[in-house]
């Protein structure tokens, strides 16, 4: 019997230095288990082909843009291609998720490398590899579909996803019928049950993605493909994000979210006095009205061990009462307590054996039915219980601090760090006027799952109702600015506590890496290593070009004074804490920052709570 082709697909979710080292270690023995491995979302920036641990690796990536182009009064072409085609700079920021793409195909050492051919149907999204296997030709296509994201409009999401599916359809059409075709990847889509093509293990398509999922359904049916992972038992979902119902509705523009948005706008229109607390209360009521919290799950029924322990304690309490009422002697009480303890140990032992037998039977059933996820969950229940680690501070003597001592220590630390320098020199000036459209634009750009302070409405609610809430917030902020300007004339600046106070969270940072890359979005350790690698490569090229050949030496050319390069990685300790605030204000003034923007810091630092 011929040996089947063994394939594996995995969404790496960022193949950085640590993940790549673990993958290389695993590849040393993986050839005995798999013939082809397909990876998605590698976040690599260049397409390349190389060998690693005997495996042949083909990586497809598309270098993304760090920022969207800004609008200019006059079109100034930055590239030759723009000059030729006459493209104008875009006036709206365009989301670019190319940094999150990247697909890869790895073939085992026993597959002949001379027969491998590959092509990129869409860089970083659709990659095809062709090779010979057991006298036949095999086509491996790996796909990584665009994720439906709120940072793009619905039409932009549909366009990106449609282009990816069109590239996939082109790759499938190009494979001859006599060859073997295997399509692997992360489709970020669902299918509907279809006889002989799609199994019953499908979760169904959400309303916002019905058109794209229908396109994928037609693609599978039209080319006669079979969705293999829909025929095993399970929930039908390979991944589910841990988000609330409100976040999902805001993310996918659900009709229920639109109804909540209209209700909030109607309630805010009835508010006469502008107050942030009232706006926040309206958003909280709307969230509870349209997306109420799920009830807490009921406690599971008591198992045999718990029932035996409960009976033991009930019987022990009754014996203590009999002893107290003198209806039972002390000697008889001790004998009955020993017998009760022996019975409890035997009952617990029998219950544990039965529990282990039930778990083993459940794992066997899940394994036989092909539901490996359920088998893994069952095995996790057999793991011994471990307490949740808790971070606590200790004093100089090594003892744990109480809550009051920890708070006092953090207060002293914050004062030592943030009140190290003198206060800013206060100057009376006008504060900027905040417009409602600009505020709405920034509120709508936040992520639905962003953390918020305590007793505040969720970020998803603020994002959904940004249009109606921004009008009240802009009015409130402008009123506070006018009050601060009038109070400053009496040398006593007063600001609302809601605008002045902030929540400070202390987070330990063990083994901190380079801050410039650790605290910027879409940056990681791999980006820093890539920059170092690029610098060393440029140094080697410069050194190679500076070498003189024999003909150049004979011609009398002198060797340039170049011996190599040097690379510095600076990590400034407390870079922002040690800078005087007045120096920062002077820098803002030299940079030409408007005076009303500079006045925000001065008013905030010298203000009193209202």
N, C-alpha and C positions, 0 to 999 in steps of 0.2 A: 504494500500500500504506500502511495506517494506521501511524503511528509508535507503537511499543510503549511501555508505561508502564515507566520505568526507576526502580528502587527500590534503596536501599542501607540495610543494617542494621549497627549497630556498637555493641559494648559499650564505653562510654567508660571505665568503671572509675573514675569520679570526674571530673566536668567542672568543674575548678577555674578559677581566673582565667587561668593560662597556657594550659591546654587550650582554654578558651573563646576566647581571643584568636587562637590558631592556627586554630580552627574558623571563626571569623568571616572570617579572611583567606582561607581555602580556599573559603568559600561565595561569594565574589565571582565566581569562575569555575566553580563546581560546577553551575550551572544548565544548562550545555551538556552535562553528563554524566548528571545525575540529575534526576528529577521529584519524588521523595519520599525523605526520609532519616529513618530511625527510630533513635533512640539509647536505650540502656538504661544503668542504674546511673549516673545523673547526680549523685546525692547532693544534689540541690537540695531545699530545705525547704518550698517553697510551689508551688501550682499557679498558673500564669499563662499569658497569651497576649499575644504582642507580635510586632513585625516586626524583623528583623535582616538587613542587607545585601540587602534586597528579598525575603527569604524570610519566610514566615509561620510562626512558631514556637508550638507548643502544648506546654506542659510540665505533667506531672502528678507530684505529689510528696506525701508524707505526712510531716508533722513528727514526728520520733521523740522518744522519751523519753530523757533523759540517763542516768537511773538508774531501777532498778526500785523500786517502793514497798516500804517496810520494814514489818514487822509491828508493831502497836501493841496495848497492853493493852485500850484502849477505842477503838472505831471513831470516828474524828473525820473527817467528810466534808470534803474539800478543794474540791469543786466542787459546783455546784448539781445537776448531773446525777446525782452519786452520792447526794445527799440524797434526790432523788425516787425513784430506783430502789432505794435501800436496799442498795447494794453495800458489802461489807466490804473493808477493806484486805487484800491478799493476804499470806499468811504465807511463801510461797516466792518467791524472786526469779524474775521472768519475763524471759526474753531478749527484747529488742526490737531488731530489725534494720531498723527503718524508716529509720534514717540511711543505710543502704546501698541504698535503693531509688531510684526516680525514672526515669521514661520520658519521651521527648520525640518529637514528630513535626514535621518541617519540610517545608513544601511550597514548590516553586519559584515564582519571581515570575510565571511565565506561567500559573499555575493561578489562576482567579478567586477572590479572597478572599471575595466576597459569597456564594459557594456552599459555603463551608467550615462544617461543623458538627462538634462533637466532644462526647464524653461520657467520663466516667471510670467504668468498671465496677468497678475497684478502685484506689484512689488509690495512685499510685506503682508500680503493677504492671501494670494492664491499661488501655490508653487506645485509644479508637477515634476516627477522624476520617473524615468523609464529605465528598466534593466531586464536582463535575461534571468529566468528562474526555472530550473528543471525543464529546459528545452522550450519554454514559452516566454513571451514578453509580458511584463507586468507594468502597469501604470499606477503610480501612487500620487494622489492629489491631496494636499493638505490645505485646509481653509481656515481662516480666522475672520469671522464676520464682524462688522462694526457693531458696537454696543449702542443701544438706544440711550442717548444721554440728554440731559436737560440743558447742557451748554450749547446745544445747537437747536435750531428750529425743527419743527416736525418735518418740513419739506427737505431740509438738509439731511436729516436722518434717513429719510426714504431714499434720497438720491444716492447717498453713500452705500446704503445696504443693497440697492438695486444694481449699482455698478459691480459690487462684489459678487452678487449672484449671476450677473451677466458674464463675468470672467470665469466663474465656475462652470456655467453652461457651455462656454466656448471650449474649456478644457475637456469636458466630458464628451462633447461632440467630436473632438479631434482624436479620441481614442478609437481604434478599429474594433469592430465587433468580435474579431477572433482573439483579441488580447484580453488579459485579465485587468479589470479596473477596480481599484480600491480608493474610496474617498474618505479621508479622515479629517477631523478638525473640530473646532468650536464654532457652531453655526449661530449661537445666540438666538435660536428660533425653535419652533415646535412643529410637529406634524400631526395630521389627523389619521385615524385608523383607516387603513385601506387593505382589502383582501390581497394577500400574497406579497404586499409591498411594505406596509407599515403595520406593526403589531398593535396590540391593545394597550401597551404601556406608554401612553402619551398624556401629558397634563392638560392639553388644550391650548389654544392660542389666545393671548390677551387682545382686547379690542383695538388698541393702538397699533398692533403689529399684524392685523389680520391680512392686509394686502400682501406684505412681504412673505408671511408664512404660506399664503396661498400660492405665491410664485415658487417657493421652494417645494411645495407639494406637487405642483405641476411639473417642476424639473425632475423630481424623483420618479413620478409616474411616467413622464414622457420618455425618459431614457431607460426605463426598466430597471431602476436601481432598487435595492432592498435595504431598509433601515434596520441594521442588525440589532442595535441596542434597544429596540422597541418591542422585542419579543420575550424578554425576561420579566419576571415579576418585580414589582417595586413601584415607587411613586411616579416614575416617568420623568423626574427632574434630576439632572446631573449636577445642578448648582442652584441654590436659592439664597439670595441676599437677605441678611437679617435686618429688614426694614419694616416700619410700621405701615398700616393701611393708608394713613394720610400721606406719608412719603411716597408710596407707590402711586397714589392718585395724582399727586403733584408732578411726579416724574413723568407720567404718561398722559397727563392732561385728561383725566377721567371726568365724565359728566358730573359725577357726584362732587368733585372738587370745584367745578364751575358753579354748581348750586351753592356751595359754601361761600364761594367768592362773592356771589350776588347777595347772599344773606348778610355777610359782613359789611358790604358797601351800604346796604340799607340801614343797618344798625348804626354805623358810624355817621351817616348823614343826620341822624336824630340827636347826636351829641352836640350840646351847645357850648359847654366849657371844654377847652382843649386840655387834655391830661394824658400823659403816657400810660398811667395805670388803667384808665378807662379803655384805651385802645387795646392794651394787653389783655384785659378782662374779656373784651368782646371776642378776641381771637381764641382765647381759651374756651369760652362758651361755644363758639362755632366748632371747634375741634371736637368737643364732647358731644355736640349735637349731631354732627354728620359722621364722625368717626369715633364712636365711643370705645373706651378701652375694653379689651377682652376680659371677661371675668377670670379670676384666678382659678387655676386648675384645682379640682378637688383632690384632697389627699388620697393616695392609693390605698386600697384595702390592706389590712394588716395581714402579714404572712404568718406562717406557722410559728416562727421564732418569736415574733412580736406577740402573738396570741398566748404562747406559753409563758412569756415574761409577764404579760398583763395578769394572767391567772395566778402566777406565783406571787406577785405583789398584792393582789386582792386577798389571797389566802393568808399571806403573812400579816396583813393589816388586821384580818379577823382574829388571828391567833394573838396578836398584841392586845386587842380589845378584850379577849377572853382572859388573858393574863392580868390585865388591869382590873377587871371586874371580879377577880378571885374565883372564877369558874374553872380555871385551868391552873394546875400547879406548875412551878418553875421547871421541875424535871421533865414533866410531860411536854411543856412548851419547847424545851431544847431538843427533845427527841423528834417532835413533829417538825421543827424547823430544819433539822438535819435531813429528815426524809423528804421534805419539800425541796430542799436544795439539790438533793440527789435526783429527784424526779425532774427538776428543771434542767439540769445538765443533760440528762438522757433525752429529754424532749427537744432541746436545742440541737443536740448531735443528730437526731433523726431528721429534724427539719433542714439542717444544712446539707445532709446527704440527699434529701429529696429535692432541695433547691438546685444543687449541682446537677442532679440527673435531669431535672426539667430544663435547665439551661443547655445542657449537652444535647438533649433531644431537639430543642429549638434551633440550635446551631446546625445540627445535621439536616433538619428540614429546610432551613434557609439555604444551605450549601447545595442540597440536591435540587432545589427549585431555581438555583442560579442567582439568588438575591444575596450577593456578597455584602451589601451595605447593612442589611438587617443582621447578618451573621456577625459582622464587626461590632455593631451596637450591642448585641447580646454578650459578646466576649468582654466588652468593656465593663459590663456590670459585675463581672467576676473579679475585676481589679480591686485590690484592697483600698479602703477609703483613706484619703490623705487630707489633712487640714489645709485650708486655703492660706498661703503665706501672706502675712501682713507686715507692712513696713512700719516700724516703730523706732523712735529716737531713744538714745540712752544718754545718761548724764556722765559727768567726769568719773564717777565711781563705777560705771558699768551697769547701773540699774536702769530699767525701763522708766521712761518719763510718763507722768500722768498727762491727761489732755490739756490741763491748764499750763503745765510746764512746757509742753510742746508749743502751745500758742504763744507763750511768752518768749520762747527761744526764737520762733520765727519772726515775731515782731521786732526783736532786737536785731536780728539778721537783716530784715528789710530796712530798718532805719540806718544800719551801718552801710548798706549798699546804696540805697536810693536817696538818703539825706546826707551824703558825704560832703557835698559842696553847698555853698551858699545859695539862697534863693535867687531867682532872676530879678533883675531890676524892673520894677513894674512901671509901665508906661501906658497912659490912657490913649486908646486908639479905637477905631471902629472895627467891629467884628464882621466877618463875611455873612452874607445873606444866603441861606440855603434854599434852593428851589426844589419844588416837589418832583418834577420829572427827573432831575439828577439823582435825588434820593431814591426814587422808585427804581431807577436803573441799577443802582448799586445793591439795593435790597433784593431785587430779582435775580442778581448774579450769584447769590450765596447758594451753597449746596443744601439740599433738603435735610440731610442728616447732620448738619453742623451743630456742635454743642452750644447750648444757651445757658445763661445764668439760672439760678434757682428761682422758682415761681414765675418763670417767663414762658410765654407761648413758644411752641416749637419753631425751629427755623423753617420747616416746611410751611407752617401757617403764615409766617411773615413773608415768605417768598411768594406764596399764592396770592395774598391780599396786599401786595406791595403798592398797587396803584391807589387804592382807597386809603390805606394806612399812611402812605407817604405825605399826603396832604395835611393830615393832622400832625404828623411828626415834624414836618417842615414849619408849620405855624408855631408849634410848641418850642422848637429850637430857636426860631427867630425871636419869639417873645422873651425867652430866657436871655438871648444875646442883648436885647434892648435893656432888660432889667440890669444885666451886669454892667452895661455902659453907664446907666444912670447911677448905679450904686458906686461905681468907681470914682465918681466925682466927690463922694464923701470918704474916699480912701478906704472903703470896705466893700470889696467885691463879693457878691453873693451869687452862687450858682446852685442849682438844684442838685440834690444828692444823686438823682438818677443820671445826671450828666457828668458828675464829678467822680463818684465812687466806682471802683472796678473790683472784679474778683481776681485775686492772685492765687494761682495754683503752683505749689512747689513740686516739681517732678525731678527725681534723681536721674542723673545722666552718667551712668558708668561707661567707661571706655568710649568717651566722646570722640567722634571723628572730626574731619575738617568742617568747621561750621558753615563755610560758604556753600557747601554742597549738602550738608545735613539738614538745613533749615530752609531750603528753597523748594517750591513745588516742582515735581517731575525731575528731580535731581537725586542722585544716589552715589554710592561709593564707586560704582562702575564708571560714572561720568568723570570723576576725578582721576581714576586710573587711565581712562581713555585720553585725557588731556596730557598726563605724564607720558604715556606711550607716544602720543603725537609729537611731543617736544623732543624726546630722545630720538625718534625717527628723523626729525628735521636736523638735529645735530649731526647724526651719522651721515646724512646726505651732504651737509655742508662740509664735513671733514673729508668725505670722499671726493667732492669737487675741488677741494683745495690741494689735493695731492698732485704733484707735478710728474708728468711722464718723462721718459728719457729724452724725447724730442724737445720738450719744453725746457728741460735742464740744459740741453745742448745749445738751445737758442738764447740762454742767458736769463731766463725768467727766474725770479726769486720766489722762494716759498713764502706764502703769507703767514703772518704770525697768528695762527689758529691752532690751538692744541686740543680743544674740546668744548663742551658746554657744561652748564651748571643749572640745576633746578632747585628752587626753594619752595618749601611748603610752610607757610606761616600760620600759626594758630595763636592769636592774640588772646591772652587771658583777661576776661572781664573787659572786653574792648569798649562796650557801651557804658558800663558802670563807672569807669574811671574817667570819662570825659565830662568836663564841666558843662552844665547846661548853657551857660552864657557863651561858651565857645561854639556850641551848636547853633545858638541864635545868631551869632556873628557870621557863621558860615551860611546860614539861610539868607541873611541879608546880603552877603557878597554874591550869592547865587541868583539874586534878583527875585526872591520869593515875595509875593505881595505882602504888604504890612498887615492886612487884616488876617491873613493866614498865620503870620508870626504871632499876632496877638492872642491866638487861641491858647498857645502854650503859656504865655504870660498870665492871662486871666485864669487859666485852670490851676496854675501853681499857687497863685496868690489869692485864691478865692476862699470863701467860707461857705459852709453848708447852710442851705436855707431851711 
